[in-house]
Amino acid sequence: MSIKVDKKLKKAAAATAERVGLPLGTVINGFLRNFVSEQRIEFSAPLVPNAKTRKVIEESRREFAAGKAYGPFKSIEEMFESLER
């Protein structure tokens, strides 16, 4: 089987496989076995917020530290009323 893979990705994958003590072929075969048996593909990545989300999080933390946080709310309606004020 020949598969086109980005050179940087292949190098990083081979290094990661080596770190965990497996040949890259074993990792790929394991992935393909799971794909065949589960008939699904699962992607995961660390949850790293983008710049806009980080800004909102930091702003929220500052507001909370300054005592400007609102809630908890008894209902979603109460939360939206608070947001509209």
NUDO-66400 format. One record per atom (N, C-alpha, C, O, CB): x, y, z; chain; atom name; residue in one letter. Coordinates in nm, 3 decimals, padded with zeros to 5 digits. Glycine has a CB too. Layout:
X;Y;Z;A;CA;A
...
END
This chain:
00.086;-00.117;00.000;A;N;M
00.000;00.000;00.000;A;CA;M
00.090;00.123;00.000;A;C;M
00.185;00.131;00.077;A;O;M
-00.097;00.000;00.123;A;CB;M
00.060;00.215;-00.086;A;N;S
00.132;00.342;-00.090;A;CA;S
00.035;00.453;-00.051;A;C;S
-00.075;00.464;-00.105;A;O;S
00.193;00.368;-00.232;A;CB;S
00.078;00.533;00.043;A;N;I
-00.007;00.642;00.091;A;CA;I
00.075;00.770;00.090;A;C;I
00.188;00.773;00.139;A;O;I
-00.063;00.612;00.235;A;CB;I
00.018;00.875;00.033;A;N;K
00.087;01.005;00.035;A;CA;K
00.069;01.066;00.173;A;C;K
-00.043;01.084;00.221;A;O;K
00.032;01.100;-00.076;A;CB;K
00.181;01.099;00.236;A;N;V
00.179;01.157;00.370;A;CA;V
00.272;01.277;00.369;A;C;V
00.381;01.272;00.314;A;O;V
00.221;01.053;00.479;A;CB;V
00.228;01.384;00.431;A;N;D
00.311;01.502;00.447;A;CA;D
00.443;01.463;00.514;A;C;D
00.442;01.391;00.614;A;O;D
00.237;01.612;00.528;A;CB;D
00.555;01.510;00.461;A;N;K
00.687;01.470;00.512;A;CA;K
00.706;01.506;00.659;A;C;K
00.758;01.425;00.737;A;O;K
00.797;01.536;00.429;A;CB;K
00.663;01.625;00.698;A;N;K
00.677;01.665;00.838;A;CA;K
00.592;01.577;00.929;A;C;K
00.634;01.539;01.038;A;O;K
00.638;01.814;00.856;A;CB;K
00.471;01.546;00.883;A;N;L
00.382;01.460;00.961;A;CA;L
00.441;01.321;00.978;A;C;L
00.438;01.265;01.087;A;O;L
00.245;01.452;00.894;A;CB;L
00.495;01.267;00.869;A;N;K
00.555;01.134;00.875;A;CA;K
00.672;01.131;00.972;A;C;K
00.687;01.038;01.051;A;O;K
00.600;01.089;00.736;A;CB;K
00.755;01.233;00.966;A;N;K
00.871;01.241;01.055;A;CA;K
00.827;01.252;01.201;A;C;K
00.882;01.185;01.289;A;O;K
00.960;01.362;01.017;A;CB;K
00.727;01.336;01.227;A;N;A
00.676;01.352;01.364;A;CA;A
00.611;01.223;01.413;A;C;A
00.628;01.185;01.529;A;O;A
00.576;01.468;01.371;A;CB;A
00.536;01.155;01.325;A;N;A
00.470;01.030;01.363;A;CA;A
00.573;00.922;01.392;A;C;A
00.560;00.847;01.489;A;O;A
00.374;00.983;01.252;A;CB;A
00.677;00.914;01.309;A;N;A
00.782;00.815;01.332;A;CA;A
00.854;00.841;01.464;A;C;A
00.886;00.748;01.537;A;O;A
00.883;00.815;01.215;A;CB;A
00.880;00.967;01.494;A;N;A
00.946;01.002;01.620;A;CA;A
00.858;00.968;01.739;A;C;A
00.907;00.917;01.840;A;O;A
00.981;01.152;01.623;A;CB;A
00.729;00.994;01.728;A;N;T
00.636;00.962;01.837;A;CA;T
00.627;00.811;01.856;A;C;T
00.629;00.763;01.969;A;O;T
00.496;01.019;01.807;A;CB;T
00.617;00.738;01.747;A;N;A
00.612;00.591;01.755;A;CA;A
00.739;00.537;01.821;A;C;A
00.734;00.446;01.904;A;O;A
00.593;00.529;01.615;A;CB;A
00.852;00.593;01.783;A;N;E
00.979;00.548;01.841;A;CA;E
00.982;00.576;01.991;A;C;E
01.029;00.493;02.069;A;O;E
01.098;00.618;01.772;A;CB;E
00.932;00.693;02.031;A;N;R
00.929;00.729;02.174;A;CA;R
00.848;00.629;02.256;A;C;R
00.883;00.599;02.370;A;O;R
00.872;00.870;02.193;A;CB;R
00.740;00.578;02.197;A;N;V
00.657;00.482;02.271;A;CA;V
00.699;00.338;02.243;A;C;V
00.636;00.244;02.292;A;O;V
00.511;00.501;02.234;A;CB;V
00.805;00.322;02.165;A;N;G
00.863;00.190;02.144;A;CA;G
00.795;00.105;02.040;A;C;G
00.799;-00.018;02.049;A;O;G
00.862;00.118;02.269;A;CB;G
00.733;00.168;01.940;A;N;L
00.664;00.093;01.835;A;CA;L
00.714;00.137;01.698;A;C;L
00.745;00.254;01.677;A;O;L
00.511;00.112;01.845;A;CB;L
00.722;00.043;01.603;A;N;P
00.749;00.084;01.466;A;CA;P
00.627;00.158;01.410;A;C;P
00.514;00.128;01.448;A;O;P
00.784;-00.039;01.377;A;CB;P
00.651;00.252;01.322;A;N;L
00.540;00.329;01.265;A;CA;L
00.441;00.238;01.192;A;C;L
00.321;00.263;01.196;A;O;L
00.594;00.436;01.168;A;CB;L
00.489;00.134;01.128;A;N;G
00.400;00.039;01.060;A;CA;G
00.302;-00.026;01.156;A;C;G
00.186;-00.049;01.120;A;O;G
00.481;-00.067;00.990;A;CB;G
00.347;-00.057;01.276;A;N;T
00.261;-00.118;01.378;A;CA;T
00.150;-00.020;01.418;A;C;T
00.035;-00.060;01.436;A;O;T
00.342;-00.160;01.502;A;CB;T
00.186;00.107;01.432;A;N;V
00.087;00.209;01.467;A;CA;V
-00.017;00.220;01.356;A;C;V
-00.137;00.224;01.385;A;O;V
00.156;00.347;01.490;A;CB;V
00.027;00.224;01.232;A;N;I
-00.066;00.238;01.119;A;CA;I
-00.154;00.113;01.107;A;C;I
-00.274;00.125;01.084;A;O;I
00.012;00.261;00.987;A;CB;I
-00.094;-00.004;01.123;A;N;N
-00.174;-00.128;01.118;A;CA;N
-00.279;-00.130;01.229;A;C;N
-00.392;-00.172;01.207;A;O;N
-00.083;-00.251;01.129;A;CB;N
-00.240;-00.085;01.349;A;N;G
-00.336;-00.078;01.459;A;CA;G
-00.450;00.016;01.428;A;C;G
-00.566;-00.014;01.455;A;O;G
-00.266;-00.035;01.587;A;CB;G
-00.416;00.132;01.370;A;N;F
-00.520;00.227;01.331;A;CA;F
-00.615;00.164;01.229;A;C;F
-00.737;00.176;01.242;A;O;F
-00.457;00.355;01.273;A;CB;F
-00.559;00.097;01.128;A;N;L
-00.643;00.037;01.024;A;CA;L
-00.729;-00.076;01.080;A;C;L
-00.844;-00.092;01.040;A;O;L
-00.555;-00.016;00.910;A;CB;L
-00.674;-00.157;01.173;A;N;R
-00.755;-00.263;01.235;A;CA;R
-00.874;-00.203;01.309;A;C;R
-00.987;-00.252;01.297;A;O;R
-00.669;-00.346;01.333;A;CB;R
-00.849;-00.097;01.385;A;N;N
-00.959;-00.030;01.456;A;CA;N
-01.061;00.027;01.359;A;C;N
-01.181;00.019;01.382;A;O;N
-00.904;00.082;01.547;A;CB;N
-01.012;00.084;01.250;A;N;F
-01.102;00.142;01.150;A;CA;F
-01.193;00.034;01.092;A;C;F
-01.313;00.056;01.075;A;O;F
-01.020;00.209;01.038;A;CB;F
-01.136;-00.082;01.060;A;N;V
-01.215;-00.191;01.002;A;CA;V
-01.314;-00.246;01.104;A;C;V
-01.431;-00.267;01.072;A;O;V
-01.123;-00.304;00.952;A;CB;V
-01.269;-00.271;01.226;A;N;S
-01.357;-00.333;01.324;A;CA;S
-01.464;-00.237;01.376;A;C;S
-01.578;-00.278;01.399;A;O;S
-01.276;-00.386;01.441;A;CB;S
-01.429;-00.110;01.396;A;N;E
-01.524;-00.012;01.451;A;CA;E
-01.604;00.058;01.341;A;C;E
-01.712;00.111;01.368;A;O;E
-01.449;00.093;01.534;A;CB;E
-01.553;00.058;01.220;A;N;Q
-01.613;00.127;01.106;A;CA;Q
-01.638;00.275;01.136;A;C;Q
-01.741;00.331;01.101;A;O;Q
-01.743;00.060;01.068;A;CB;Q
-01.540;00.333;01.201;A;N;R
-01.546;00.477;01.229;A;CA;R
-01.405;00.528;01.248;A;C;R
-01.312;00.451;01.275;A;O;R
-01.634;00.507;01.354;A;CB;R
-01.389;00.656;01.234;A;N;I
-01.261;00.722;01.255;A;CA;I
-01.277;00.820;01.369;A;C;I
-01.373;00.897;01.373;A;O;I
-01.211;00.794;01.125;A;CB;I
-01.186;00.816;01.461;A;N;E
-01.192;00.906;01.575;A;CA;E
-01.070;00.996;01.573;A;C;E
-00.956;00.949;01.579;A;O;E
-01.200;00.826;01.709;A;CB;E
-01.093;01.125;01.565;A;N;F
-00.986;01.223;01.568;A;CA;F
-00.990;01.292;01.703;A;C;F
-01.097;01.321;01.755;A;O;F
-00.997;01.325;01.452;A;CB;F
-00.875;01.318;01.757;A;N;S
-00.871;01.396;01.880;A;CA;S
-00.751;01.488;01.877;A;C;S
-00.648;01.458;01.816;A;O;S
-00.868;01.304;02.005;A;CB;S
-00.765;01.597;01.943;A;N;A
-00.657;01.695;01.954;A;CA;A
-00.672;01.763;02.088;A;C;A
-00.782;01.769;02.143;A;O;A
-00.660;01.799;01.836;A;CB;A
-00.564;01.813;02.140;A;N;P
-00.576;01.884;02.267;A;CA;P
-00.671;02.002;02.252;A;C;P
-00.673;02.069;02.149;A;O;P
-00.438;01.931;02.316;A;CB;P
-00.747;02.027;02.354;A;N;L
-00.840;02.138;02.351;A;CA;L
-00.765;02.267;02.383;A;C;L
-00.746;02.303;02.499;A;O;L
-00.957;02.116;02.451;A;CB;L
-00.723;02.334;02.278;A;N;V
-00.649;02.458;02.292;A;CA;V
-00.734;02.569;02.232;A;C;V
-00.762;02.568;02.112;A;O;V
-00.508;02.450;02.223;A;CB;V
-00.776;02.664;02.316;A;N;P
-00.862;02.770;02.262;A;CA;P
-00.786;02.860;02.165;A;C;P
-00.665;02.881;02.179;A;O;P
-00.920;02.854;02.377;A;CB;P
-00.858;02.911;02.066;A;N;N
-00.797;03.006;01.973;A;CA;N
-00.780;03.141;02.043;A;C;N
-00.823;03.158;02.157;A;O;N
-00.882;03.020;01.843;A;CB;N
-00.718;03.236;01.975;A;N;A
-00.687;03.366;02.035;A;CA;A
-00.812;03.439;02.085;A;C;A
-00.810;03.497;02.193;A;O;A
-00.615;03.454;01.934;A;CB;A
-00.920;03.436;02.006;A;N;K
-01.043;03.506;02.046;A;CA;K
-01.102;03.443;02.173;A;C;K
-01.144;03.515;02.264;A;O;K
-01.147;03.502;01.930;A;CB;K
-01.104;03.310;02.178;A;N;T
-01.158;03.242;02.295;A;CA;T
-01.070;03.266;02.418;A;C;T
-01.122;03.286;02.527;A;O;T
-01.171;03.091;02.268;A;CB;T
-00.937;03.265;02.400;A;N;R
-00.847;03.294;02.513;A;CA;R
-00.872;03.433;02.569;A;C;R
-00.870;03.454;02.691;A;O;R
-00.700;03.281;02.469;A;CB;R
-00.897;03.529;02.480;A;N;K
-00.925;03.666;02.522;A;CA;K
-01.052;03.672;02.607;A;C;K
-01.055;03.737;02.711;A;O;K
-00.938;03.759;02.399;A;CB;K
-01.156;03.603;02.562;A;N;V
-01.284;03.600;02.635;A;CA;V
-01.265;03.532;02.770;A;C;V
-01.320;03.578;02.870;A;O;V
-01.393;03.527;02.552;A;CB;V
-01.189;03.424;02.774;A;N;I
-01.165;03.352;02.900;A;CA;I
-01.091;03.442;02.998;A;C;I
-01.128;03.450;03.115;A;O;I
-01.084;03.224;02.875;A;CB;I
-00.988;03.510;02.951;A;N;E
-00.911;03.600;03.039;A;CA;E
-00.997;03.715;03.090;A;C;E
-00.989;03.754;03.207;A;O;E
-00.787;03.656;02.964;A;CB;E
-01.080;03.770;03.001;A;N;E
-01.171;03.877;03.042;A;CA;E
-01.268;03.827;03.149;A;C;E
-01.294;03.897;03.247;A;O;E
-01.249;03.932;02.919;A;CB;E
-01.319;03.708;03.131;A;N;S
-01.412;03.649;03.228;A;CA;S
-01.343;03.627;03.362;A;C;S
-01.402;03.651;03.467;A;O;S
-01.469;03.517;03.175;A;CB;S
-01.219;03.581;03.358;A;N;R
-01.144;03.559;03.482;A;CA;R
-01.121;03.691;03.556;A;C;R
-01.132;03.697;03.679;A;O;R
-01.008;03.492;03.452;A;CB;R
-01.089;03.797;03.481;A;N;R
-01.070;03.929;03.545;A;CA;R
-01.201;03.978;03.609;A;C;R
-01.200;04.029;03.720;A;O;R
-01.020;04.032;03.442;A;CB;R
-01.312;03.961;03.537;A;N;E
-01.442;04.002;03.591;A;CA;E
-01.475;03.923;03.716;A;C;E
-01.525;03.978;03.814;A;O;E
-01.552;03.984;03.485;A;CB;E
-01.449;03.793;03.713;A;N;F
-01.477;03.709;03.829;A;CA;F
-01.392;03.753;03.948;A;C;F
-01.443;03.764;04.059;A;O;F
-01.450;03.561;03.797;A;CB;F
-01.263;03.778;03.925;A;N;A
-01.172;03.821;04.032;A;CA;A
-01.214;03.956;04.090;A;C;A
-01.193;03.983;04.208;A;O;A
-01.028;03.829;03.979;A;CB;A
-01.274;04.041;04.005;A;N;A
-01.318;04.173;04.050;A;CA;A
-01.458;04.170;04.111;A;C;A
-01.511;04.274;04.149;A;O;A
-01.315;04.271;03.934;A;CB;A
-01.517;04.051;04.122;A;N;G
-01.651;04.040;04.181;A;CA;G
-01.762;04.081;04.087;A;C;G
-01.873;04.110;04.131;A;O;G
-01.659;04.122;04.304;A;CB;G
-01.735;04.084;03.959;A;N;K
-01.835;04.125;03.861;A;CA;K
-01.903;04.007;03.792;A;C;K
-01.976;04.026;03.695;A;O;K
-01.772;04.215;03.756;A;CB;K
-01.880;03.888;03.842;A;N;A
-01.940;03.769;03.781;A;CA;A
-02.087;03.758;03.823;A;C;A
-02.125;03.800;03.932;A;O;A
-01.863;03.641;03.822;A;CB;A
-02.167;03.702;03.737;A;N;Y
-02.309;03.686;03.764;A;CA;Y
-02.342;03.538;03.773;A;C;Y
-02.272;03.453;03.718;A;O;Y
-02.394;03.754;03.656;A;CB;Y
-02.450;03.508;03.844;A;N;G
-02.492;03.369;03.857;A;CA;G
-02.458;03.317;03.995;A;C;G
-02.402;03.390;04.076;A;O;G
-02.428;03.282;03.749;A;CB;G
-02.488;03.195;04.022;A;N;P
-02.553;03.099;03.935;A;CA;P
-02.699;03.137;03.909;A;C;P
-02.759;03.213;03.985;A;O;P
-02.546;02.959;03.995;A;CB;P
-02.752;03.085;03.804;A;N;F
-02.888;03.116;03.762;A;CA;F
-02.979;02.996;03.786;A;C;F
-02.936;02.881;03.779;A;O;F
-02.891;03.157;03.615;A;CB;F
-03.105;03.025;03.815;A;N;K
-03.203;02.919;03.839;A;CA;K
-03.259;02.863;03.708;A;C;K
-03.312;02.752;03.706;A;O;K
-03.316;02.970;03.926;A;CB;K
-03.247;02.940;03.600;A;N;S
-03.299;02.894;03.471;A;CA;S
-03.222;02.964;03.360;A;C;S
-03.151;03.062;03.384;A;O;S
-03.452;02.922;03.457;A;CB;S
-03.236;02.913;03.241;A;N;I
-03.173;02.974;03.125;A;CA;I
-03.233;03.111;03.097;A;C;I
-03.164;03.203;03.053;A;O;I
-03.187;02.883;03.001;A;CB;I
-03.362;03.123;03.125;A;N;E
-03.428;03.252;03.105;A;CA;E
-03.367;03.358;03.196;A;C;E
-03.343;03.471;03.154;A;O;E
-03.580;03.241;03.131;A;CB;E
-03.341;03.320;03.322;A;N;E
-03.279;03.412;03.418;A;CA;E
-03.140;03.453;03.371;A;C;E
-03.100;03.568;03.386;A;O;E
-03.271;03.347;03.558;A;CB;E
-03.066;03.359;03.313;A;N;M
-02.934;03.390;03.263;A;CA;M
-02.943;03.492;03.148;A;C;M
-02.867;03.589;03.146;A;O;M
-02.863;03.261;03.215;A;CB;M
-03.036;03.469;03.054;A;N;F
-03.048;03.561;02.941;A;CA;F
-03.096;03.699;02.987;A;C;F
-03.051;03.800;02.933;A;O;F
-03.145;03.505;02.837;A;CB;F
-03.183;03.705;03.085;A;N;E
-03.227;03.835;03.138;A;CA;E
-03.107;03.909;03.194;A;C;E
-03.094;04.030;03.174;A;O;E
-03.335;03.817;03.247;A;CB;E
-03.020;03.838;03.266;A;N;S
-02.900;03.898;03.322;A;CA;S
-02.807;03.950;03.212;A;C;S
-02.750;04.058;03.224;A;O;S
-02.827;03.797;03.411;A;CB;S
-02.793;03.872;03.107;A;N;L
-02.707;03.912;02.997;A;CA;L
-02.758;04.035;02.924;A;C;L
-02.680;04.117;02.876;A;O;L
-02.692;03.797;02.900;A;CB;L
-02.890;04.049;02.917;A;N;E
-02.949;04.162;02.848;A;CA;E
-02.940;04.292;02.927;A;C;E
-02.951;04.400;02.871;A;O;E
-03.092;04.133;02.815;A;CB;E
-02.921;04.280;03.059;A;N;R
-02.910;04.401;03.142;A;CA;R
-02.779;04.468;03.127;A;C;R
-02.754;04.571;03.190;A;O;R
-02.931;04.368;03.284;A;CB;R
END
